[in-house]
Amino acid sequence: MDSFDPKGITVRSGHFIGGEYVAEHAHEGSRRIDVSRPSDGVVYASVPLADAALVDRAVENAWQAFRTSGWATMAPRERARILRRFADLIAADVATLAPLEALGSTRPVRDAAAWDVPFTAEGIRFYAEFADKVGGDVAATDHDHLGMTIAEPYGVIGAIAPWNFPLVMASWKIAPALAAGNAVVLKPSEMTPFSILRLAELAIQAGVPAGILNIVQGDGQVTGDALVRHPRISKVTFTGSTRTGASIMAACAQSGTKPVTLELGGKSPQIVFADAPRLDDVARRIAGAISGNAGQVCVAGSRLLVERPLVDALADRIQAAFKDLRPGATWAAGTTLSPIISEPQAARIDAIIGRSVAAGATLRYGGHRAVVAGHDGATRGVSTRGAFYMPTILTDVTAQSEAVREEVFGPVLTLQAFDSEDEALALAQHPDYGLAAGVHTADLGRALRLVRGLEAGTVWVNRYGRTSDFMIPTGGYKRSGIGKDLGRQAYEANLRFKSVLIDIRP
């Protein structure tokens, strides 16, 4: 799927509770939130904001479903079969899900159809297989005792998903929680609410009991806060900014010391040594790691560290890759540079660049908005006025530069030179963030030394970015988060373990 007409897409608003849509809250004067298309700034829908009373309704519904539906107690193979049907329905629904995902997000429809929807389905299949393969253990004890640990679901998981990859990030929360036997109340971003509602519909069609997956719409200050503080929420999982993650962690501590999984901000380095193989491939890899989704990726490779003899040659190649990018609407054929999610975020990116240049950085490339006009058949000649920003390279920066220090969450690449392995490692370490890192070198020993020395939850060597290997977990060090998404770790994080010791002496 390469394009679609945005005027031809209809969305269903409201919350999804107990297996059905709840259009509004019961009382008069309930707030609604406008939802805009990043590609052109048009307000195309609105969603009702769930207040504390509506969140309570959703959580209580989930709690009752957890206790009475049999989801947690059914044979694990049957739960796995239902989740596999859920995954199959998602994969088959690409013609609906991909345009719905692209319409109001930053994901071009071609990418949504080719990657986001299949990746979402495959992630659910992956965790379905854990349902009957991971459980408790029998402990080594005295001969007269039987010791074991029993794995049990928490109950109701409170999940908050971000806007940058709405379907994929929601699946990271939903899949392991459901496979472990929990119920879930999920709050998607208020900027990208609609594809997640379609997921909930498909879950019901697959046989997930009503109430096991509930969706509440709203913002973080009202809806998100009510969700994480609710006394029936036993665990919280969140992907988003470090600041919001810290607030959620504090709220969980204040309302019952709930465990949390937090995947937070990043300021990830890419270290390129002069012996890196295939320089053209390295340049394309680095360009893609900061321009993909317009840099609106938590693991975006935003800090480029290059061995000094290679600086100019590599920078020239990265610029050439940037020049080939085509900004455009997410529904237009040929778009290869996504819009920024909102006008305020585009203005923030511009301001950070401006302040960094004023403080001494040099603007080598980019540093300005992209003006885009849609003229292909899908847009019917309508001008596209979205918040687009050209990929940018800043040089002559230091560790104190704002563009180096702060997570920009846009297509902004800082470039620093180094002269030794030790200097490269020192530059790579960030005082706050430790989400991911990339190392590009032909020297295996050097690569392994860097892998061991880097303070990052994920290190890629001679590549940058995830594959569909769901077994490899993701999560950060330092202020980049707590716990892991993906992998066995994510499944086990949705279980609590009960210790049992039985005296079997006659």
Summary of the structure (lengths in Angstrom):
residues: 506
radius of gyration: 23.5
end to end distance: 69.4
largest distance: 85.3
contacts: 1831
relative contact order: 0.14
helix: 39%
strand: 21%
